[in-house]
Amino acid sequence: MVMKLNKSQLVKVSKQLDGALEALELLFEYEEGRLLLDESKIDFSAIVGLKNSVDSLAEKKSRKKKGGVEKISFWDLSRNENWKEAVVVFRADSFEKPFSELERSYKIYSTDKYFDGNMGGSSLYGYCLDGKDLGVRLDHYIYSGWKPEFAYITEYKKEGAHNNE
């Protein structure tokens, strides 16, 4: 049976692991000239590794979610090589008049030149989720002041896929 822990449970486990590490350190201290516990029989790195893994899971669970998908920065998206399709949402203050989040959301693809430094250009085409603006050169708008608020990945590359697929 696989049990999924929520964020508060992961934080509690992390604190317990901290306590265990502190307890082990105390047991290694000398009492009246003798060692209370043999350090060579305890693998501190395994416990620290477990604590780091728990902390990482807790952090991942605490990130903001958008409709069940993880919100990430546009910068993090551009450095991630394991996605095919994503949506970038631009900040409301990028526009002169008010637009809904849907009207500020554009589907983009990892195959665009913008994400490949080896290409001769930097084009980034976007397709507004409201269906009105299709094939928009988002790179031009980004360079002229549109600011990405966040992004989320809608389709990942298949495992073992190369960047050019």
C-alpha positions as CSV (number, residue, x, y, z in Angstrom):
1,M,0.0,0.0,0.0
2,V,1.4,3.4,-1.0
3,M,0.6,6.2,1.4
4,K,0.8,9.8,0.2
5,L,1.7,12.4,2.8
6,N,0.4,15.9,2.7
7,K,2.5,19.0,3.3
8,S,1.9,19.2,7.0
9,Q,2.8,15.5,7.5
10,L,6.0,16.0,5.5
11,V,7.0,19.0,7.6
12,K,6.3,16.9,10.8
13,V,8.5,14.1,9.5
14,S,11.2,16.6,8.6
15,K,11.2,17.9,12.2
16,Q,11.3,14.4,13.6
17,L,14.3,13.6,11.4
18,D,16.0,16.8,12.8
19,G,15.3,15.5,16.3
20,A,16.7,12.1,15.5
21,L,19.9,13.7,14.1
22,E,20.2,15.8,17.3
23,A,19.7,12.7,19.5
24,L,22.4,10.8,17.6
25,E,24.8,13.7,18.1
26,L,24.2,13.6,21.8
27,L,24.7,9.9,22.0
28,F,28.1,10.3,20.3
29,E,29.3,12.5,23.1
30,Y,31.6,11.0,25.7
31,E,30.3,10.3,29.2
32,E,32.9,9.7,31.9
33,G,35.5,9.0,29.3
34,R,33.6,6.4,27.2
35,L,31.7,6.8,23.9
36,L,28.0,6.2,24.3
37,L,27.5,5.1,20.7
38,D,29.9,3.9,18.0
39,E,29.8,6.5,15.2
40,S,30.9,4.0,12.6
41,K,27.7,2.0,12.9
42,I,25.4,5.0,12.0
43,D,25.2,6.3,8.4
44,F,24.6,10.0,9.0
45,S,24.6,10.7,5.2
46,A,21.6,8.4,4.7
47,I,19.6,10.2,7.4
48,V,20.5,13.6,6.1
49,G,19.7,12.4,2.6
50,L,16.3,11.2,3.7
51,K,15.6,14.5,5.5
52,N,16.6,16.5,2.3
53,S,14.2,14.3,0.3
54,V,11.4,14.9,2.7
55,D,12.1,18.7,2.7
56,S,12.1,18.7,-1.1
57,L,8.7,16.9,-1.2
58,A,7.3,19.3,1.3
59,E,8.5,22.3,-0.8
60,K,7.1,20.8,-4.0
61,K,3.7,20.3,-2.3
62,S,3.7,23.9,-1.0
63,R,4.2,25.5,-4.5
64,K,1.1,27.2,-5.8
65,K,-1.1,25.1,-8.0
66,K,-3.2,26.2,-11.0
67,G,-6.1,23.8,-11.8
68,G,-4.1,20.8,-10.6
69,V,-0.9,21.8,-12.4
70,E,2.2,23.4,-10.9
71,K,2.8,27.1,-11.4
72,I,6.4,27.8,-12.3
73,S,8.2,30.9,-13.4
74,F,8.8,31.5,-17.1
75,W,12.5,31.4,-16.4
76,D,12.2,27.9,-14.9
77,L,10.2,26.8,-17.8
78,S,12.8,28.1,-20.3
79,R,15.5,26.1,-18.5
80,N,13.4,22.9,-18.3
81,E,14.1,20.6,-21.2
82,N,11.4,18.0,-20.5
83,W,8.2,19.7,-21.8
84,K,6.5,20.0,-25.2
85,E,3.5,22.3,-24.5
86,A,3.0,24.9,-21.8
87,V,0.9,28.0,-21.0
88,V,2.4,31.3,-20.1
89,V,0.3,33.9,-18.3
90,F,1.3,37.5,-18.6
91,R,0.9,40.0,-15.8
92,A,-2.1,42.2,-15.9
93,D,0.1,45.3,-15.7
94,S,1.6,44.3,-19.1
95,F,-1.5,45.7,-20.8
96,E,-3.0,49.1,-21.1
97,K,-6.6,47.8,-20.5
98,P,-7.8,45.1,-18.2
99,F,-7.9,41.5,-19.5
100,S,-9.0,38.3,-17.8
101,E,-6.4,35.6,-16.9
102,L,-7.7,33.6,-19.8
103,E,-7.1,36.5,-22.2
104,R,-3.6,36.8,-20.9
105,S,-2.8,33.1,-21.2
106,Y,-0.9,31.8,-24.3
107,K,-0.1,28.2,-25.2
108,I,3.5,27.9,-26.3
109,Y,5.7,25.0,-27.6
110,S,9.2,24.0,-26.6
111,T,10.2,23.6,-30.2
112,D,10.2,27.4,-30.8
113,K,13.6,29.1,-31.5
114,Y,13.2,31.1,-28.3
115,F,14.1,28.1,-26.2
116,D,17.0,26.9,-28.3
117,G,20.1,29.0,-28.1
118,N,21.6,27.2,-31.1
119,M,19.0,28.5,-33.5
120,G,19.5,31.6,-35.6
121,G,16.5,33.4,-34.3
122,S,14.4,33.8,-31.1
123,S,10.8,33.6,-32.2
124,L,8.2,32.5,-29.7
125,Y,4.7,32.0,-31.1
126,G,1.7,31.9,-28.7
127,Y,-1.9,30.9,-29.1
128,C,-4.2,32.7,-26.7
129,L,-6.5,30.4,-24.7
130,D,-9.5,32.6,-25.4
131,G,-9.1,31.6,-29.1
132,K,-8.8,35.2,-30.4
133,D,-5.1,35.7,-30.9
134,L,-3.4,32.8,-32.7
135,G,0.2,32.6,-33.8
136,V,1.2,35.8,-32.0
137,R,4.9,36.6,-31.9
138,L,5.2,36.7,-28.1
139,D,9.0,37.3,-28.2
140,H,8.3,40.8,-29.7
141,Y,5.8,41.6,-26.9
142,I,8.2,40.2,-24.2
143,Y,11.0,42.5,-25.5
144,S,8.6,45.4,-25.6
145,G,7.5,45.0,-22.0
146,W,5.0,42.1,-21.5
147,K,6.0,40.4,-18.2
148,P,5.3,36.7,-17.7
149,E,3.5,36.2,-14.3
150,F,3.8,32.4,-14.3
151,A,3.7,29.4,-16.6
152,Y,2.5,25.8,-16.3
153,I,3.4,22.7,-18.3
154,T,0.5,21.1,-20.1
155,E,2.4,18.3,-21.9
156,Y,5.7,16.7,-21.1
157,K,8.0,15.0,-23.5
158,K,8.0,11.2,-23.4
159,E,10.7,9.6,-21.2
160,G,13.9,9.3,-23.1
161,A,12.8,11.8,-25.8
162,H,15.5,14.1,-27.2
163,N,15.2,17.9,-27.2
164,N,14.6,18.1,-30.9
165,E,11.6,15.7,-31.0
